[in-house]
Amino acid sequence: MNKHILLYAKGIAMGAADVVPGVSGGTVAFISGIYDELLRSIASVPHAVGLLLRGRAAAAWQAANATFLLTLLAGILTSVVSLARLITYLLEHQPIPVWSFFFGLILVSSHIVAREIRRWNWSRAVSFLLGAAFAYWITVASPVQWGSDPLSLFFAGAIAICAMILPGISGSFILVLLGLYPFILGAVKSLDLPVLVLFASGCLVGIVSFAGLLRWLLVRWRDLALAFLTGLMLGSLNKIWPWKETLTWQTNGHGEQVPLLQANLWPGRFAEITGQDSQLWLAILLAMAGVLLVLGLEWLAGRRQQSAGYTE
């Protein structure tokens, strides 16, 4: 029971991260120690479906690790429903402290991921640089305008969900880059079932296929994959930098103007341009809180593993 409660709490943390544009639930999964099991469970879903179609329901449940997936999903959905408004409110009224907290969280998380790389060499360094360059390019890329035809919606779902399980890249931000974020948000608000079914179908196909590929890479070339993921996380910090100047705006599903393209500023320059308090010391404090939270989670995970070893 305690194990399931802890897993549910991790799902809540993943859901809270997914609500924040630019922060990935995959990052939370990695730092909380469930990333490998998550990929393995998702990649096993096609095999489990085959077992279910043959009438072997119990074997299908076990093959897909369904208890793990459903408990985690329940936490994610609980968080999205209950915390979405709070986090949206904080991002609107206290953006610098919130972004600072996530900046510290992802910065120390990238260190923890890099620490798992057994040996650094030129190939790992190249993989790291490619990951960092890709994530940085994603954060500065100009939005395009995909169509809203069925095929475009399907592939948009597949791409967005793949980004969501990668540490460092936000699926919601991918939708912004594709020019479909307001459209999908409007479909959710109006319960446009044809659009939502198409999008969800793409998500399902994308996450099952990509999870299998990512798990294969982590098994076959773990150091290279971890170096790439470390680069992704560090490259994404460009998006999470707390002090920004908004260059262009877009209209969201509620008809409100929200930032689209932004440029990073130093705290002093931010205060000069905007006339607002840079909240520098509060930002440093919140960033340190993010660092301590991740280190605390890692310490607790280590204690649990030691306890399990002693029990055995």
C-alpha atoms as one frame of an Amber mdcrd trajectory, in Angstrom:
protein
   0.000   0.000   0.000   2.824   2.419   0.876   4.463   1.628  -2.472   1.264
   2.487  -4.347   0.771   5.716  -2.377   4.331   6.776  -3.208   3.791   5.934
  -6.884   0.547   7.920  -6.861   2.449  10.892  -5.404   5.035  10.604  -8.177
   2.198  10.692 -10.696   0.918  13.881  -9.078   4.376  15.414  -9.446   4.529
  14.359 -13.115   1.116  15.879 -13.775   2.126  19.137 -12.087   5.224  19.323
 -14.305   3.221  18.611 -17.461   0.923  21.546 -16.674   3.902  23.932 -16.858
   4.850  24.818 -20.462   8.512  23.929 -20.966   8.719  21.356 -18.152   8.396
  17.650 -18.924   6.805  14.976 -16.785   9.576  12.714 -18.087  12.056  14.748
 -16.037  10.110  14.010 -12.846   9.882  10.325 -13.777  13.648  10.181 -14.203
  14.599  11.912 -10.963  12.034   9.900  -8.980  13.541   6.601 -10.157  10.632
   5.196 -12.204  11.738   6.144 -15.733  13.041   2.727 -16.798  10.017   0.921
 -15.392   7.689   3.435 -17.065   9.268   2.857 -20.480   9.279  -0.914 -19.996
   5.612  -0.954 -18.982   4.456   1.254 -21.863   6.493  -0.746 -24.392   4.820
  -3.958 -23.132   1.296  -2.719 -23.889   1.095  -4.205 -27.450   2.103  -7.637
 -26.136  -0.441  -7.306 -23.324  -3.183  -6.421 -25.812  -2.344  -9.572 -27.773
  -2.695 -11.646 -24.610  -5.991  -9.952 -23.791  -7.396 -10.697 -27.245  -6.560
 -14.366 -26.657  -8.577 -14.314 -23.446  -5.621 -14.271 -21.046  -6.676 -11.243
 -19.004  -4.542 -11.985 -15.922  -1.402 -12.509 -18.010  -2.150  -9.319 -19.965
  -2.503  -7.315 -16.754   0.823  -8.616 -15.479   2.617  -8.177 -18.811   1.633
  -4.513 -19.070   2.411  -3.854 -15.392  -1.095  -2.388 -15.368  -1.220  -1.665
 -11.634   1.877   0.524 -11.985   0.578   2.350 -15.073  -2.943   2.945 -13.719
  -1.696   4.167 -10.326   0.690   6.567 -12.028  -2.007   7.720 -14.470  -4.413
   8.336 -11.586  -1.832  10.593  -9.944  -1.194  12.481 -13.190  -4.907  13.055
 -13.818  -5.491  14.095 -10.196  -2.712  16.639 -10.489  -3.876  18.025 -13.829
  -7.425  18.459 -12.541  -6.600  19.802  -9.081  -3.324  21.700  -9.542  -3.716
  23.098 -13.051  -5.498  26.244 -11.892  -3.071  26.812  -8.990   0.040  26.437
 -11.150  -1.510  28.560 -13.918  -2.292  31.241 -11.320   1.264  31.143  -9.927
   2.776  31.302 -13.424   0.645  34.356 -14.155   1.222  36.218 -10.896   4.577
  34.860  -9.637   6.388  33.630 -12.766   9.972  34.340 -11.627   9.855  32.238
  -8.411   8.052  29.368 -10.195  10.459  29.263 -13.140  13.406  29.576 -10.745
  12.222  26.538  -8.812  11.973  24.450 -11.988  15.309  25.815 -13.208  17.058
  24.508 -10.091  15.158  21.226 -10.290  16.158  20.498 -13.890  19.739  21.748
 -13.435  20.492  19.317 -10.622  18.508  16.563 -12.367  20.793  16.815 -15.393
  23.749  16.336 -13.053  22.164  13.204 -11.594  21.509  11.765 -15.060  25.064
  12.567 -16.201  26.433  10.870 -13.101  24.922   7.563 -14.251  27.104   7.583
 -17.384  29.774   4.981 -16.680  32.455   6.329 -19.014  32.797   9.567 -20.970
  34.496   9.585 -24.379  34.155  11.471 -27.676  30.975   9.600 -28.702  29.259
  10.441 -25.399  30.364  14.060 -25.753  28.945  14.257 -29.284  25.674  12.701
 -28.101  25.500  15.235 -25.252  26.111  18.162 -27.628  23.485  16.882 -30.075
  20.912  16.620 -27.271  21.709  20.114 -25.989  21.609  21.615 -29.492  18.311
  19.897 -30.305  16.635  21.070 -27.085  17.951  24.610 -27.544  16.735  24.676
 -31.155  13.285  23.526 -30.009  13.096  26.380 -27.477  14.017  29.099 -30.000
  12.322  27.712 -33.127   9.688  29.912 -34.725   6.183  28.429 -34.636   4.781
  26.889 -37.805   1.133  26.358 -38.660   0.154  22.746 -39.143  -3.220  22.004
 -40.619  -6.109  20.656 -38.570  -6.871  17.813 -40.981  -7.140  14.277 -39.502
  -3.628  13.182 -40.559  -2.012  16.334 -39.117  -3.867  15.929 -35.815  -2.815
  12.280 -35.568   0.873  13.038 -36.132   0.726  16.073 -33.832  -0.483  13.810
 -31.019   2.278  11.288 -31.732   5.001  13.963 -31.727   3.716  15.796 -28.641
   3.430  12.663 -26.511   6.943  11.553 -27.511   8.275  14.888 -26.278   6.316
  14.536 -23.060   8.167  11.362 -21.982  11.566  12.805 -22.895  13.232  14.573
 -19.958  13.615  18.253 -20.725  11.079  18.728 -23.539   7.451  19.692 -22.980
   4.704  18.202 -25.145   2.573  21.321 -24.718   5.437  23.459 -26.021   5.697
  21.200 -29.099   2.015  21.910 -29.778   2.776  25.635 -29.535   5.553  25.221
 -32.118   3.176  23.313 -34.404   0.598  26.094 -34.092  -2.007  23.677 -32.720
  -1.998  24.529 -29.015  -5.031  26.898 -29.135  -6.895  24.461 -31.422  -6.340
  21.432 -29.158  -7.102  23.489 -26.044 -10.356  24.632 -27.647 -11.237  21.029
 -28.527 -10.707  19.989 -24.909 -12.831  22.876 -23.666 -15.710  22.146 -26.083
 -15.319  18.332 -25.867 -14.921  18.053 -29.641 -14.808  14.239 -29.645 -13.721
  13.659 -33.292 -10.701  15.942 -32.803  -9.872  14.520 -29.373 -10.153  10.903
 -30.573  -7.811  11.583 -33.508  -5.323  13.379 -31.286  -5.517  10.707 -28.559
  -5.007   7.957 -31.160  -1.801   9.645 -32.279  -0.718   9.955 -28.651  -1.323
   6.245 -28.043   0.583   5.106 -31.122   3.378   7.587 -30.478   3.963   6.758
 -26.822   3.862   2.971 -27.299   6.236   2.972 -30.274   8.596   5.634 -28.927
   8.760   4.116 -25.443   9.875   0.846 -27.013  12.562   2.593 -29.059  13.788
   4.656 -26.108  13.905   1.594 -23.841  15.879  -0.313 -26.524  18.359   2.545
 -26.742  18.775   2.649 -22.954  19.415  -1.115 -22.882  21.683  -1.275 -25.945
  23.545   2.055 -25.754  22.749   3.333 -22.280  25.681   5.729 -21.916  25.010
   7.340 -25.306  21.297   7.649 -24.545  21.937   9.109 -21.087  24.409  11.623
 -22.558  21.777  12.696 -25.088  19.125  13.019 -22.356  21.537  15.062 -20.224
  22.021  17.398 -23.171  18.261  17.637 -23.651  17.770  18.700 -20.052  20.535
  21.309 -20.085  19.455  22.645 -23.483  15.887  23.066 -22.251  17.053  25.455
 -19.504  16.911  28.217 -22.114  13.122  27.910 -22.047  12.917  27.918 -18.235
  15.149  30.950 -17.574  13.055  33.112 -15.199  13.721  36.612 -16.614  12.243
  37.125 -20.080  11.102  39.814 -22.467   8.051  38.906 -24.554   8.598  39.574
 -28.271   5.357  38.236 -29.763   1.981  37.142 -28.400  -0.734  34.686 -29.366
  -4.406  34.237 -28.444  -5.180  31.142 -26.365  -8.381  29.102 -26.270  -9.953
  31.601 -23.840  -9.331  34.565 -26.119  -6.512  35.845 -23.891  -3.147  37.169
 -25.075  -0.306  34.902 -23.925   3.457  35.052 -24.682   4.630  33.195 -27.801
   8.256  34.171 -28.475  10.421  35.436 -25.611  14.040  36.536 -25.149  16.086
  35.833 -22.021  17.402  38.778 -19.978  19.806  39.181 -17.097  17.970  40.113
 -13.863  19.294  43.698 -13.887  18.332  44.202 -17.530  14.886  42.719 -16.821
  14.315  45.315 -14.088  15.432  48.134 -16.423  13.199  47.116 -19.334  10.066
  46.100 -17.444  10.308  48.365 -14.404   9.483  45.313 -12.265  11.385  43.844
  -9.330  13.708  41.075 -10.557  13.107  39.172  -7.266  16.701  37.956  -7.524
  17.143  36.687  -3.969  13.750  34.962  -3.949  14.635  33.359  -7.286  17.948
  32.071  -5.898  16.152  30.717  -2.829  13.541  28.898  -4.944  16.203  27.491
  -7.283  18.068  26.128  -4.257  14.780  24.646  -3.018  14.429  22.801  -6.348
  17.975  21.476  -6.012  17.390  20.320  -2.428  14.097  18.664  -3.376  15.770
  16.526  -6.053  18.696  15.629  -3.794  16.222  14.728  -1.055  14.250  12.483
  -3.413  17.474  10.783  -4.479  18.509  10.266  -0.860  15.115   8.757   0.013
  15.294   6.466  -3.014  18.728   5.288  -1.872  17.434   4.641   1.641  14.520
   2.603   0.269  16.882   0.486  -1.855  19.139  -0.133   1.143  16.133  -1.097
   3.275  14.937  -3.509   0.586  18.403  -5.045   0.449  18.518  -5.515   4.212
  15.041  -7.050   4.164  16.076  -9.592   1.526
